[in-house]
Amino acid sequence: MDTQAMGALAPESRSLTRRVSAPFRDRSFRVIALITLIVVMSVIDLYLTLLYITHTGMTEANPLARAMMEYQSPTILALWKAATVVLGVGILAFIRKKRSAELGAWIGCLILGFLMSHWVNFIHEHASLSDGPIMIEAMGDPNWVHMNADLLGPTIAIP
């Protein structure tokens, strides 16, 4: 392609770049985009948590989550997770025009990104440990949780 033809395309491609990047210049847009990532990663975290605690069990380091899991109800755990995420992202959305909202959203994304990398490592390691002695030893850990697969938790007989 000759330089004259490239020069003719350059302003158009610069215009496209400006149009694509324009929304990201607005703090509110960036915060909403980050909130969306937080929600997506939180849903993935909940799905993986429910998958592993209802099938093989897993170690849960978060004492609040462990306390919710003691109810043996995936529904209660999902509602608790949804409530905490909605509260957090709701606050960020409400103050989305402030610098602190953007900082909070970035921190939330980084923390959940770290959690997603932890899940990738956990899944990879779990595949090789399923019935081995290390898995049996892990079950003795006080942080080990396992939940019945029933969505409403333990069956309650109504007299």
Residue pairs with C-beta under 8 A, 6 or more apart in sequence:
23 29
24 30
24 33
27 96
27 97
27 98
27 99
27 101
27 102
28 96
28 97
30 102
30 105
31 92
31 93
31 96
31 97
31 101
31 102
31 105
32 93
32 96
34 92
34 102
34 105
34 106
34 108
34 109
35 89
35 92
35 93
35 96
35 105
37 109
37 112
38 85
38 88
38 89
38 92
38 105
38 108
38 109
38 112
39 85
39 89
41 109
41 112
41 113
41 115
41 116
42 81
42 85
42 112
44 116
44 119
45 81
45 112
45 115
45 116
45 119
46 77
46 78
46 81
46 82
48 119
48 123
49 58
49 60
49 65
49 77
49 81
50 74
50 77
50 78
50 147
52 58
52 122
52 126
53 60
53 69
53 74
53 145
53 146
53 147
54 74
54 146
54 147
54 148
54 149
55 149
56 126
56 130
56 135
56 146
57 139
57 144
57 145
57 146
58 122
58 126
58 144
58 145
58 146
59 138
59 141
59 143
59 144
59 145
60 66
60 69
60 143
60 144
60 145
61 143
65 77
65 80
65 81
66 143
66 145
68 76
68 77
68 80
69 77
69 145
69 147
71 77
71 153
72 147
72 148
72 153
72 154
73 147
73 151
73 152
73 153
73 154
74 147
74 149
74 150
74 151
74 153
75 151
75 152
75 153
76 153
77 147
88 108
89 108
91 104
92 101
92 104
92 105
92 108
93 101
95 101
96 102
129 135
129 138
138 144
148 154
